[in-house]
């Protein structure tokens, strides 16, 4: 894992957006996996700004969202389709037909989830998957105990997730109990995963995901098995990491490498 620690949530959002922007510049027809919740909002704001400045073009991009609440229609104020329209889709030149958000109103969830997986494969797989992390270490709605090989499916939410999301609904009673979610196995097939987290309340989950054992009780820890993962944090979310100094050294070396200052890395003619 490449762990990037920024000074503030705002700086972390800019860094994450820059990484996504670099992906689009390399491959304008990228397939992006997108996330919802509090953490990605600043990233989407920065992507919108870059688009409005003429630096990013979304016209060829395909998107797949991680999850959706069961029972909420696309116009419900707390549906993830509505969230994506509010924070990104309506602000960039991304064709509506190129966006995919799970349908929480399907009458046959097994068949629907298989079709969602098929659509991802039909588009060549996900190039870059944006991820947040729950306070219990889950990614998407893959709650503790989820199979690390799981696919898109129906999932029952834990009481902790319901409490965490109650702030969006006004009360715990209003939070749906079920969701459609990409599985951990689906996420791990993405070519690159970009995990973002801000705030001290995420510090324990980040430490377990990045430095703890790989376990189904912390589904984000499965990212340790992935070949290309970038973790972007603010200072507060990094407080429980034991190897902070090394992560910073790696980023310093990366900066010197990118700027061509090879002598400072001990590289050069003798």
Secondary structure, DSSP 8 states (H G I E B T S, - for coil): -EEEEESSHHHHHHHHHHHHHHHHHH-TT-EEEE--SSTTHHHHHHHHHHHHTTS---TT-EEEESEEETT--TTSTTSHHHHHHHHTGGGS---GGGEE---TT-S-HHHHHHHHHHHHHHTT--SEEEE---TTS-BTTB-TT--TT--SEEEE--HHHHHHHHHHHSSGGGS-SEEEE--HHHHHTSSEEEEEE-SGGGHHHHHHHHHS--BTTBGGGGGGGSSSEEEEEETGGGTT-TTHHHHHHHHHHHHHHHTT-GGGGT-S--
